Amino acid sequence: MLKSNKFSLIIYLFFFTFASSCAQQKVHEITIEELISQIENNPNLVVLDVRTDSELEGSLGKLDDVIHIEISELQERIVELTEFKEKLIAVICRSGVRSSRGTKILNENGFTAKNVIGGMIAYREYQKQNIK
């Protein structure tokens, strides 16, 4: 009976830890729809694009009025973002992987940052589906 209780406790702790991790991750994410709404309605929103220079000129293009710091330079150049420390920073890249790392770096340094889920790929797909 004691082994069964230990096993149940281990399973419970595993799922609790996993669920907490997932819930915490969602706090630092923003959907394309939420991003577009924030761009239109929140003058305090800052968009940070962490792609390379060549990607900004590529087929996915870039958003207007964004700050561009490549992910490989973000930690060293984070001081450039100090003036935006009290604002929400939406971090975007091609697909959401590099921007996830950028979001983590910013949040660890006292910024309020959210990863744009799906990145520019999702943004352009959303545009295609919503052209009127």
Backbone as CSV, one residue per row, in Angstrom:
resi,resn,N_x,N_y,N_z,CA_x,CA_y,CA_z,C_x,C_y,C_z
1,MET,0.823,-1.193,0.000,0.000,0.000,0.000,0.865,1.255,0.000
2,LEU,1.967,1.230,0.728,2.855,2.377,0.816,3.483,2.676,-0.540
3,LYS,3.869,1.638,-1.293,4.446,1.835,-2.622,3.432,2.496,-3.556
4,SER,2.188,2.114,-3.446,1.135,2.681,-4.284,0.966,4.172,-4.001
5,ASN,1.022,4.552,-2.737,0.898,5.969,-2.371,2.092,6.777,-2.872
6,LYS,3.290,6.205,-2.787,4.478,6.893,-3.294,4.385,7.078,-4.808
7,PHE,3.944,6.024,-5.481,3.794,6.107,-6.929,2.762,7.171,-7.308
8,SER,1.650,7.193,-6.605,0.607,8.199,-6.867,1.141,9.606,-6.629
9,LEU,1.912,9.775,-5.570,2.492,11.081,-5.270,3.465,11.508,-6.364
10,ILE,4.274,10.590,-6.842,5.230,10.900,-7.910,4.484,11.303,-9.185
11,ILE,3.460,10.557,-9.533,2.664,10.878,-10.718,2.010,12.250,-10.552
12,TYR,1.439,12.499,-9.402,0.798,13.793,-9.139,1.798,14.929,-9.266
13,LEU,2.973,14.792,-8.672,3.991,15.842,-8.734,4.465,16.061,-10.168
14,PHE,4.606,14.982,-10.932,5.017,15.107,-12.324,3.994,15.931,-13.101
15,PHE,2.734,15.570,-13.009,1.698,16.285,-13.760,1.526,17.716,-13.267
16,PHE,1.634,17.940,-11.983,1.534,19.292,-11.434,2.673,20.163,-11.964
17,THR,3.881,19.616,-11.973,5.039,20.357,-12.481,4.884,20.644,-13.964
18,PHE,4.444,19.643,-14.726,4.246,19.811,-16.162,3.166,20.857,-16.441
19,ALA,2.041,20.781,-15.753,0.946,21.733,-15.953,1.375,23.143,-15.569
20,SER,2.113,23.277,-14.492,2.589,24.591,-14.067,3.534,25.176,-15.104
21,SER,4.397,24.336,-15.647,5.335,24.781,-16.667,4.597,25.254,-17.909
22,CYS,3.595,24.500,-18.342,2.814,24.881,-19.528,2.058,26.179,-19.282
23,ALA,1.442,26.308,-18.133,0.689,27.530,-17.822,1.617,28.727,-17.767
24,GLN,2.791,28.559,-17.190,3.742,29.651,-17.090,4.225,30.069,-18.474
25,GLN,4.456,29.109,-19.359,4.915,29.410,-20.718,3.873,30.240,-21.451
26,LYS,2.595,29.928,-21.315,1.535,30.639,-22.020,1.500,32.113,-21.625
27,VAL,1.886,32.441,-20.420,1.898,33.821,-19.955,2.839,34.659,-20.812
28,HIS,3.871,34.047,-21.342,4.881,34.767,-22.108,4.707,34.603,-23.617
29,GLU,3.487,34.329,-24.053,3.216,34.165,-25.479,2.070,35.066,-25.904
30,ILE,2.083,35.417,-27.181,1.017,36.227,-27.754,0.714,35.651,-29.142
31,THR,-0.558,35.527,-29.457,-0.950,35.018,-30.772,-0.851,36.136,-31.807
32,ILE,-0.918,35.764,-33.065,-0.913,36.755,-34.143,-2.114,37.692,-34.002
33,GLU,-3.272,37.139,-33.700,-4.467,37.960,-33.529,-4.279,38.972,-32.400
34,GLU,-3.699,38.510,-31.282,-3.445,39.409,-30.156,-2.411,40.471,-30.530
35,LEU,-1.389,40.064,-31.288,-0.369,41.012,-31.729,-0.991,42.112,-32.580
36,ILE,-1.792,41.734,-33.545,-2.418,42.716,-34.429,-3.307,43.658,-33.629
37,SER,-4.062,43.128,-32.692,-4.896,43.963,-31.836,-4.045,44.931,-31.015
38,GLN,-2.933,44.436,-30.479,-2.030,45.284,-29.691,-1.406,46.374,-30.564
39,ILE,-1.005,46.012,-31.789,-0.422,46.998,-32.698,-1.430,48.113,-32.967
40,GLU,-2.688,47.747,-33.162,-3.729,48.715,-33.483,-4.180,49.530,-32.277
41,ASN,-4.122,48.954,-31.088,-4.761,49.595,-29.926,-3.844,49.966,-28.768
42,ASN,-2.622,49.511,-28.774,-1.746,49.752,-27.627,-0.540,50.583,-28.052
43,PRO,-0.569,51.880,-27.785,0.561,52.737,-28.176,1.836,52.432,-27.388
44,ASN,1.717,51.666,-26.327,2.889,51.305,-25.528,3.530,49.998,-25.957
45,LEU,3.007,49.371,-26.993,3.579,48.122,-27.491,4.856,48.413,-28.273
46,VAL,5.859,47.594,-28.040,7.107,47.642,-28.797,7.267,46.276,-29.449
47,VAL,7.579,46.254,-30.746,7.813,44.990,-31.437,9.311,44.889,-31.710
48,LEU,9.889,43.782,-31.275,11.313,43.512,-31.469,11.456,42.327,-32.407
49,ASP,12.109,42.549,-33.536,12.361,41.488,-34.513,13.790,41.000,-34.303
50,VAL,13.966,39.698,-34.050,15.290,39.160,-33.737,15.879,38.345,-34.891
51,ARG,15.322,38.510,-36.095,15.858,37.809,-37.264,17.122,38.494,-37.775
52,THR,17.775,37.853,-38.729,18.981,38.423,-39.328,18.601,39.535,-40.305
53,ASP,19.592,40.355,-40.658,19.366,41.429,-41.627,18.816,40.886,-42.943
54,SER,19.401,39.804,-43.424,18.966,39.266,-44.718,17.530,38.754,-44.667
55,GLU,17.088,38.255,-43.531,15.710,37.787,-43.407,14.708,38.936,-43.525
56,LEU,15.110,40.112,-43.063,14.216,41.267,-43.152,13.943,41.647,-44.600
57,GLU,14.874,41.316,-45.474,14.726,41.615,-46.895,14.156,40.428,-47.668
58,GLY,13.919,39.312,-46.984,13.444,38.096,-47.636,11.953,38.109,-47.922
59,SER,11.435,36.966,-48.299,10.049,36.839,-48.749,9.017,37.145,-47.662
60,LEU,9.368,36.954,-46.408,8.417,37.254,-45.331,8.386,38.741,-44.992
61,GLY,9.388,39.464,-45.452,9.430,40.902,-45.207,9.567,41.236,-43.738
62,LYS,9.145,42.441,-43.396,9.231,42.892,-42.009,8.021,43.742,-41.680
63,LEU,7.780,43.914,-40.414,6.710,44.789,-39.945,7.234,46.215,-39.882
64,ASP,6.336,47.173,-40.033,6.720,48.577,-39.914,6.970,48.937,-38.454
65,ASP,7.829,49.905,-38.255,8.066,50.496,-36.931,8.467,49.483,-35.861
66,VAL,9.377,48.586,-36.217,9.880,47.625,-35.240,11.333,47.928,-34.918
67,ILE,11.773,47.406,-33.811,13.185,47.469,-33.444,13.804,46.171,-33.939
68,HIS,14.990,46.257,-34.486,15.647,45.056,-34.988,16.968,44.850,-34.257
69,ILE,17.064,43.736,-33.542,18.315,43.295,-32.926,18.374,41.787,-33.134
70,GLU,19.372,41.319,-33.844,19.496,39.883,-34.087,19.619,39.144,-32.756
71,ILE,19.059,37.945,-32.708,19.084,37.155,-31.476,20.513,36.931,-30.988
72,SER,21.448,36.773,-31.906,22.838,36.525,-31.512,23.471,37.744,-30.825
73,GLU,22.860,38.908,-30.968,23.390,40.141,-30.387,22.550,40.665,-29.222
74,LEU,21.420,40.034,-28.961,20.461,40.584,-28.004,21.044,40.778,-26.607
75,GLN,21.710,39.771,-26.085,22.248,39.880,-24.725,23.226,41.047,-24.613
76,GLU,24.084,41.218,-25.614,25.083,42.281,-25.574,24.469,43.667,-25.811
77,ARG,23.349,43.732,-26.531,22.740,45.013,-26.886,21.481,45.330,-26.087
78,ILE,21.221,44.562,-25.053,19.977,44.710,-24.294,19.830,46.113,-23.698
79,VAL,20.935,46.768,-23.426,20.886,48.123,-22.868,20.166,49.085,-23.814
80,GLU,20.180,48.798,-25.105,19.493,49.645,-26.090,17.982,49.643,-25.892
81,LEU,17.475,48.673,-25.151,16.035,48.551,-24.929,15.589,49.118,-23.588
82,THR,16.508,49.679,-22.823,16.200,50.155,-21.477,15.016,51.111,-21.448
83,GLU,14.913,51.983,-22.433,13.816,52.950,-22.453,12.446,52.284,-22.601
84,PHE,12.423,51.006,-22.972,11.168,50.289,-23.154,10.871,49.322,-22.001
85,LYS,11.588,49.453,-20.905,11.473,48.506,-19.796,10.066,48.482,-19.185
86,GLU,9.348,49.577,-19.271,7.999,49.633,-18.693,6.911,49.324,-19.719
87,LYS,7.302,48.938,-20.921,6.342,48.654,-21.982,6.315,47.157,-22.285
88,LEU,5.265,46.739,-22.953,5.177,45.358,-23.421,5.985,45.226,-24.699
89,ILE,6.869,44.240,-24.742,7.671,43.980,-25.928,7.220,42.655,-26.532
90,ALA,6.740,42.716,-27.775,6.378,41.511,-28.516,7.595,41.132,-29.357
91,VAL,8.124,39.937,-29.128,9.340,39.496,-29.802,8.948,38.554,-30.938
92,ILE,9.441,38.860,-32.146,9.063,38.081,-33.326,10.305,37.648,-34.098
93,CYS,10.198,36.499,-34.739,11.248,36.000,-35.635,10.547,35.322,-36.806
94,ARG,11.186,34.382,-37.429,10.587,33.693,-38.581,9.450,32.767,-38.153
95,SER,9.718,31.912,-37.136,8.733,30.894,-36.771,8.374,30.859,-35.291
96,GLY,9.088,31.587,-34.465,8.789,31.611,-33.038,9.844,30.975,-32.159
97,VAL,10.855,30.358,-32.746,11.885,29.688,-31.947,12.883,30.698,-31.385
98,ARG,13.489,31.492,-32.245,14.459,32.488,-31.771,13.786,33.550,-30.909
99,SER,12.565,33.909,-31.271,11.867,34.918,-30.471,11.535,34.380,-29.081
100,SER,11.353,33.080,-28.972,11.145,32.470,-27.655,12.388,32.657,-26.786
101,ARG,13.566,32.436,-27.383,14.819,32.672,-26.638,14.958,34.150,-26.286
102,GLY,14.620,35.018,-27.235,14.695,36.456,-26.983,13.758,36.887,-25.863
103,THR,12.567,36.319,-25.850,11.593,36.614,-24.795,12.148,36.215,-23.443
104,LYS,12.758,35.057,-23.392,13.342,34.573,-22.130,14.458,35.511,-21.667
105,ILE,15.329,35.923,-22.568,16.415,36.841,-22.218,15.848,38.144,-21.656
106,LEU,14.857,38.696,-22.333,14.275,39.959,-21.887,13.606,39.816,-20.527
107,ASN,12.789,38.785,-20.359,12.101,38.592,-19.080,13.081,38.368,-17.937
108,GLU,14.164,37.668,-18.197,15.179,37.442,-17.162,15.903,38.728,-16.778
109,ASN,15.816,39.738,-17.643,16.471,41.014,-17.380,15.481,42.106,-16.987
110,GLY,14.302,41.718,-16.542,13.346,42.657,-15.984,12.397,43.323,-16.965
111,PHE,12.374,42.876,-18.203,11.444,43.409,-19.190,10.157,42.591,-19.154
112,THR,9.097,43.142,-19.738,7.859,42.405,-19.929,7.789,42.079,-21.413
113,ALA,8.076,40.823,-21.745,8.155,40.417,-23.140,7.288,39.194,-23.385
114,LYS,6.756,39.131,-24.610,5.953,37.981,-25.029,6.417,37.521,-26.395
115,ASN,6.503,36.221,-26.546,6.889,35.593,-27.796,5.690,35.553,-28.743
116,VAL,5.884,35.995,-29.974,4.826,35.925,-30.983,4.799,34.503,-31.536
117,ILE,3.746,33.784,-31.210,3.606,32.383,-31.614,3.548,32.275,-33.141
118,GLY,4.433,31.477,-33.700,4.428,31.242,-35.142,5.205,32.264,-35.944
119,GLY,5.587,33.372,-35.332,6.427,34.375,-35.975,5.855,34.952,-37.260
120,MET,6.764,35.385,-38.131,6.370,36.024,-39.386,5.666,35.059,-40.335
121,ILE,5.962,33.781,-40.221,5.251,32.802,-41.046,3.759,32.853,-40.712
122,ALA,3.440,32.811,-39.429,2.039,32.866,-38.998,1.420,34.220,-39.323
123,TYR,2.202,35.289,-39.205,1.692,36.628,-39.500,1.284,36.728,-40.974
124,ARG,2.147,36.291,-41.870,1.838,36.352,-43.303,0.678,35.422,-43.664
125,GLU,0.606,34.263,-43.038,-0.507,33.343,-43.288,-1.820,33.982,-42.824
126,TYR,-1.795,34.628,-41.681,-2.980,35.322,-41.188,-3.407,36.404,-42.178
127,GLN,-2.453,37.144,-42.705,-2.772,38.182,-43.687,-3.432,37.591,-44.930
128,LYS,-2.914,36.480,-45.440,-3.480,35.849,-46.625,-4.932,35.433,-46.394
129,GLN,-5.204,34.912,-45.201,-6.553,34.418,-44.887,-7.534,35.545,-44.618
130,ASN,-7.030,36.720,-44.297,-7.916,37.806,-43.893,-7.901,38.993,-44.849
131,ILE,-7.440,38.775,-46.064,-7.477,39.841,-47.075,-8.934,40.024,-47.499
132,LYS,-9.359,41.264,-47.476,-10.771,41.546,-47.816,-10.867,42.332,-49.084
